[in-house]
Every structure is written in structure tokens, then in C-alpha cells.
């Protein structure tokens, strides 16, 4: 199992009261340190307002942050947990992804979902359609994105979005930029992952819940004529469950590994954006029997 870290950007209050320039320098320092410790990947949220309620505090923009992380690191994979597809035209999302893949030397992974945080949708002028409508739009966006990332010019006509003879060059360095569909929906979200994604990313589910979900999604793959082994599984974990160092955290990491997850993504730095926090988490990962790649 691989282990990724969220890169601090202020969304969960970790930079409340900080000077923006000092916070940014800390983000870069922690990115370099995470790579040196051997963590597999670094991830960012795609949000504009702090959580759980909007405050007048730092939240760095996600694509800008990833571009900078790509320059100050050499090995770690990079991506979003996850892009809110409604914030951008999907052809633009594909263009951004392709460019970051070049900047990073072929390390970008496109994590994407339907979006959920109503206050920022409304504040930034996106409206806030019902869940079903957001999922439908998400499906159309994936149709566009997969075509934009494929060879040749992209053309696709949907009810909500269209591309017509669209050029996306450079397309990236990787032969295929991995697509990660994020969300816990058993039917529509899982179905979109089976159709379009390389990985399905769950959010806040327990190891037992995920083990049951994986069986169900693999069955959906078989029904769709897809090799179940071709779809990876990951989880963004509860921050609170990974806050404190020690045996409880070690056991939880080990349990996620036991069920056959491909990757977990954690944010222990939410409670202390420091080198020491990362080092303690790395030690617990190793104690759980998970190999880091430093």
C-alpha cells in the first residue's frame, strides 16, 4: 500500500492567523520533507473557502499550488483530492492537467469529483444544482476530459458541455494521465469510476466499509466487461483518526493495508504543519509494516 499526504494550504484551518508568505514557505518546506521521508504522493484540496464554515483565512488555490510543488519536488506523485469539476470547463481542466504533467515530469494524477461545498459554489457564482444534476454534469465532464487527454483532437456533444475539434497540446508526458474518481456513491459515482477511471477514491470510510465496497465495485467491473484488477482503490482518511502518534494509529494504517487498498491519503499536518508531525507519521507507517520509498 502506498501512502500520500495532503499538502497544507489553509483550507482546514492549519494556517489560521499565519502570514501568507510564511505559510507558503512552510508548504514548500513540508513538500520537500515529505519527499525526503519517502511518502509516495502529495495532494491538494480544491476549495475556495475554509471548512466547516467560511472564514477570512488562507486557502491557497489548488492548481497554482500543485504547479509550485511540481517544481520543488522530483519524485512524489501529485494531484487533487479532488477537483470540483463544476468550478471549471472540463476542457480547461484537461488542459491544466496536461500542463502540470509536463511541469512535473510526468507525475500528475487527475483526481476529480462532483463537488459538495455549497457556500463556496454560491459565493463564487456557480449556483448549486441538486446532487443528481451535479453527478450528471460530472459524467459529461468525464466524457470531455477523457477525450481531451486521448490522442487527436477532441469532439463530443453533451447536453451540458461540448468540445468541437479541440486541440490539447502538449498532452502531458505520461502516455496516460491517471484519472481518479472521488466519492462514496454506490451506483452513479462507482459507475463513472468503472467507465472512466484508473482509481476510485473513497472518503472517510472505515476499512470494513471499504472492503465491502471493493467487492461490489469489482462485481460492477465484471458486469461492464472490465478487468476488476484494472481499477485501483484508495481512501482519504478521517483526519481525526490520524491525529495522534502511537499504536492506535499504527493499527489503523495496518488495517487499511490488510484489506488490499492501493493507497491511503492522510492529513496529520492539519493539527501541526511541521516537519516533526510528518516524521512521527512516517515512523508510524513504518511500524505498521508499510514501506516508504525514501
N, C-alpha and C positions, 0 to 999 in steps of 0.2 A: 504494500500500500504506500502511495506517495502522500506527502504532507505539504500543503500550501499554507501561506499566511496572508491574511488581509493586510494591505499596506495602509497605515494610518493616514486619514485625510480629513478628520474632524467630524465626520457625519454622526458618530455615536458619542460625541462629547469629549473625546480624548484630547482635543486641543482647545477646550473651553478656556478663555482667558489668555491664550497664548498670543504673542506677536506673530503675524502671518509669516514673516521671513524666518523667524526662529523655528516655527512649526515646520516649514518647508525643509529647512536644513535637517531637522530631525527625521523627517520622512526619508530623505535621501540616505542619511546615515543608517537607518534601520533597514533599508533595502540592501545596501552593501553588506551589512552584518548578516541579514537573513541568508544571502547567497553564500557568505563565508561559512556559516554554520551548516549548510548543506540542505536547506529546505528546497523543495522541488519547484515551487512556484510562488508568485506574488499576485495578488488580486486587489481590485478596487470595487467599491460600490458605485452605482450610477444614480446619484441623488443630488438634489439641489438644496434641500432643507434638512436641518438636523432632525433626529428622531429621539423620543417619540413625538415631540411637538416642535414646531419651528421656533428657533431662537436666533438671535443675531450673532451667531458664532461661525467659525470657519467651517466650510465644506469645500474642499478643492474639487475642481471639475475633473471627471474621470479620464477622458481621452487625453487631456493635457498631461495629467499625472502619469499615465502609462507611457506616453512618449518620453517623458523625462526619465522614468525608471528604466526604459529600454537603453538609454544612453549610459547610465551609471552602473549597469549590471552586464554580465557576459553570458550567464548560463541559465538562470531561472526562467521558467515559462511565465508568461504574462497574460492577464485577461481580466474580464469583469465578472463579478458575482452579483448580479448580472446586468447587462444593458437593459434599460427600459426601452423597448422597441418603439413605444409611442412618442418618444422625445425627438425622433429623427426620421426623416425619409429613409426607407430601408436601403435604397441605392447609395445614399450618403454613408450609412452605416458600413456597408461593404467597402466603400472607398476608404473610409477611415481605418477599417481593419486591415486592408491590404497595405496601406502606407505604414502603419505601425509594424506590420510583419517585416517590411523592408528595414525600417529603422532598427528593429530588434535583432536583425539577422536571422529571421525565421523562427521566432519564439512566441508568437501571438496565438491565443486561443479565443474564439468568439463566443463568450457566454452571453445568453440573451433570454429575456422573458417578457411577459405581457405587461408588467408594471402593476403597482398597487397603491402607492402613497398619494392619496387624494389631495392633500393640501398643496403639494408642490405642482401637481398637474394643474390645479385651478389657478395657483399664483402665477404660473408661467404661461397661462393662456392656452392650455391644451384641452380644456374641458375635462370631463371624467366619465367616459362611457361605462355602461354596466359591464360586469365581468365577462359575460358571454360575448359581448361585442368586442371587448379588448382581446379575447382569445382568438376570435375570428380574424381580427386585424393582424394579430401575431402570426397566424398561419399564412396569410397573404404576404406578410413581410418576409417570412422564411422562403417562400417561393421566389421572391425577388432576390434575396441575398444569395441563395444557393446558385442562382443563375449568374449573378454578378461575379461570383468567385470562380465560376467554371470557365473553361476556355471559350474564346469567341465573344461576340457582342451579345448583350442580354436583351431579350424581349419577353414580356409577359403581361397579360391583361387580366387584372382582377377588378372586383367591384370597388375596392378602396384605393388600390395603388396600381401603377403601371410603369413599366420601363419599355422603351422602344429603341432598339438598336443602340443600347447604351454601352459605351466603352469604359472599361475599368483597367487601366494600365498605370503603373505596374500592378500586377495581380497579387504580389507578395513573393516571398522567397520559397516558402514551403510549396510542395506540389499540391497540398490540400491543407487549408487552414481549418483546424478542427472547430466544429460547431457544438456548443454545449447548450442544451435547452434546460432552463431552470424553472422549477416549480413542482408542486406536490399533487397536481391534478391527476387523478387515476385514469380518466378517459381521454379528454381532449389534449391536455399537456403531454401525457405519456404517448399519445398517438402521434403528436407532432415530433416528439423525440424519435420514435420508431421510424418515421418517414424521413426526417431531415438530419438528425443529429448523430454525432460521434459519441456523445456522452449525455446522460440525464443526471442533472444535479438536483438533489433533494435539499429541503431547507428545514432545519431544526427537528428532523425526525430521529427517533431512537434507533439503535442498532436492530432491535427486534422488528420494529416497523419497517425499516429499510429492507431487511432480509425478506419479509413477506412481499413487499412491493417489487423487489427484484424478480422474484418468481413470476409475478403477474406480468411484468413488462417483458420478460423473456418469452412468456407464452404469446403475448401480442406480437412479438417479433416473428415467431414461428407462423402465426396466423397470417402475417403480412408477407411471408416468404423471405424474411430476412434472417441471416445467421444471428442467433442470440448473442454469440460471443463477440460480435462486431460492435455492440453497444456497451460502452463503459458506464460505470455508476460512481457518483461522488455525492458528498454532502457538505453543506455549510452548516457548521455545528452551532448549538447554543453557546453564546459567549460565556454565560454564567457557569456552565459546566466545565469550562476550561480555564477558569479564572485563577484557581489556586494550585500551586505546585504540590505534588505528593502522590501517594499511592492511589487515591481515588481517580485522579486524572490519568495516571498510568494505566489503570484497569480499563477506563473508558476508551482510551486510544487502542488498547489491545483488543477490546471487544469489537470495535469498528473493523479492525484488521481481520478478525476471525470470520466475519460474515462475507468476506471477499470483496469489499469495496476497493475500487481502484484509487480513490483519492479522498482525503478529508481536507477541508479548508477551515482554519481556525483563526480567532482574533484575540489571543491573550493580551496583546498590547492595548486593547481597549481600556484596560484598567491600569496601564502603566506603559506608555510608549517609550520604553527604554531598552538598551542593549541587554541589561540584566534579565528583563522579562523574557526576551527571546532566548537567551541562553538557558534559563531554567526550563522553558518549554522544550527546547531541543534535548535537554538531558532526560526529561520525562518520556519523550518519544523514543529515545534510545533504550530507556529502561523498559518500555513496553515491547521491545523487540523489533521496532521499525527502523530500518536502515536509512540514515540520511546520506547525502551524496557529496559531502564536502571533500 
